[in-house]
Amino acid sequence: MSPDELLVVSPEKVAVRAGLTLPLTEEQRETVAEAIGDAFGDVAVYLGMPPLPVTWVQRGARGDGRGEWRLAFDPVIEVLSVVAETGPDGELTGLYTITYRAGLNPQENPVYGKALTRYVRAAAAPEVRRIVQRDAPDTRLIKAASVEGQSVTFEDAGGGAAGSGAAGAPPSLESLKRWKRRGVNQPAGIAPHPLEITWRWPWP
């Protein structure tokens, strides 16, 4: 699995897993994309940190006195830019606007990337199943298919509870437990700043 595949769970990939015919209609694609976004949101809440790299812009940041920055979100991947802030009089305030990327990085941890991709695809599947049953009642979710397409295994339509281990059961959020933030506090030296923070999610 390539880094790009780890970073993106596209509606088309989820739809193909469900047996939908491509290309998707605009309505189908929007529905599946929304289900994927919901799954990523659930992961973010469960882990207590961004499940994918996110670009953040933090204003009013200070240095920690050791050559590093007090930033609101972690783990920090890279600092993209540092701009000194000035007050109304044009004088330097000693504060900085920092643009940086933070979050868990599937590119650096393929094991996490595969687990995340597997969960998100499975969590989005119920919405895809709804589309399938509405538009093509006889279509079933595809569990596995050979490269040549000569062998196809279908999931049990009933499946089982998430994480139950039953045939067709999707993985649960517990499958990502090893990457969950421990405790409710940010690490020492990392604390939200009261000034404005803006961010952009990288998933649909």
N, C-alpha and C positions, 0 to 999 in steps of 0.2 A: 504494500500500500504506500503510495507516494505521499509526501508532505501535503501536497495540495488536496489529496483525497481526505487526509486527516482533518484538514481545516474546514472543509465544506461538506455538508450533507444536503445535496440538492433535492428539490422536489421530484425531479426526474428519476433519481436513483431510488428514492423511497417508492415512487409509483411503479417502477419496473419490478421492484421486489414484491409488490402487491399484484402484479400481473396486468396492470393497465397498459393499454396500447399508447405508444408515443406517436406523434406529439400530443401533449396534454392540452385540453381546452384551457382557456384563460381562467375559467371558474375552478377547474380541477387544480390547476397549478397554485392558485391563490389559497385554496383550502389546505392543500398539502404543505405549502410554505408556512402558513399560520400554525399548523400542527407542529412543524419542526421548530419554529420560534418558541412555541409554548414549552416544548421539551427542553430546549436550551435554557429557558428561563427557570424551569424547575431544577435543572442541574445547578445553576448559579445560586439559587436559594439554598439548596442542599449542601453544596460545597462551602458556601460562605465566601466565595471569591469568583471572579470571572472564569468560566470554564474554557475560554479561548482568549488569545491576546486581544486587548482592547487599547485603543489610543485615548489617553486622558489629557486634559489641559487643566493644570492646577495653578491658580493664581494665589499670590501671597505666600509662596513657599519660602522656607528658611533653610539654611544649611544647618547641619547637626554639630558643627564644630570639628568634625573629623574628615572633612572633605566630601561628605555625602549629603543627600537631601532628605528632609522630612517629607515623605510623600504619603498620600492617603491610601493608596492601593498597592497591593503586592500579590505575588512576587513580581518585582520589577524586572523587565526583560532588557530594556534599553531606554536611555534618555535621548530624545530626539532633538530638543532645543532648549536653551536657557536664555531668557530675556530679562534683563534688569528692569525693575519697575521704578517709575518716578512719581513724585507727588504733584499736587497742583502747582507748586512753585518750580517744577522741573528738576528738583533735586532728587538724587537717588534715595530710595526709602530703605534699602537693605533687604528688600523682598524681591522675589523673582517669579516669573511665570514659566512653569516647566511643562513642556509637552513630552510625554513619555508613554511607553507601552508596558502594560502589566497584565498579568493573568497566567493561568496554566498554559503551557506551550506544547501541543502535541508533536511539533517538529523536533523538540528536544527529548520527548518521552513517547516513543511510538506505542508502548504498552498502554499508557493512558489514552493516547489517541484512538487506538482500536477499541478500547472499552467505552470511551465516550461516543464514538461513531455507532457502535453496536447498540448502546442504550437509546440514543436519539432516534435512530431508524426504527427501533422496536416501539418506542413510546409514541412515535408518529403513526405507526401502523393502524391503530384502531380507527383513526380518522380516515385513513386510506381505505380501510375495510368498509367503512360506511359508504364511501364513494363507489367502491367496487360493487357492493351489494345493491346499491341504487341503480347503477348504470349497467351492470352485468352480473346478475344474481348467481350465475354458475361459475364465476371466476373465483379462484381461491388464492390466498397468499402463497407466494413461492418461498420455500425455505432454502432450497439449493438447486442450482442448475449447472450442468457441465458446460465447459467452454464452448463446445460444439453445439450445445442445445439438444443433445440426443438423450439426455437424462434430466428429469425434473422431479424434485421432491416437494410436495405441498405440505403446508402446515395444517395441523388439526384446526378446524374452524373454531372449535371451542377453546382450544389452548388451555391455559391455566392461569392462576394468579401470578402476577409478576414476581420473578425470583423463586417460584415454587419448584422449578426443575421439571415440571410436567411437560410432556411433549407439546411444542408450540408455544410454551409460556415465554413471554419476553423477559429480559433481565430487568431487575429492579434498580432503584437508585442506590441500593446497598452495594451493587457491583462496583460503584465508584467510591466506596467508603475509605479506601486507603489514601485518597487524595483530599479528603474532607478536612477543613480547618479545625484544629483542636481548640476547644474553648471558645469564648465569646469575644476575647480581646484581640486587638491587632498586635503584631510583634512589637517588641520594644523599639522605640525610635520611629515607628510608623504610626501616624495618627492623623485622622481627618482634620483639615484646616477649616475654620469657620467661613472663609471667603468662598467665592463661587468656584465650583468644579464642574466642568462639562465633559461629556464622554460620548463615544460612538460605538455601538455594538457592531461586530463584524458579521453577524449571522442574520438570516432573513427575519 
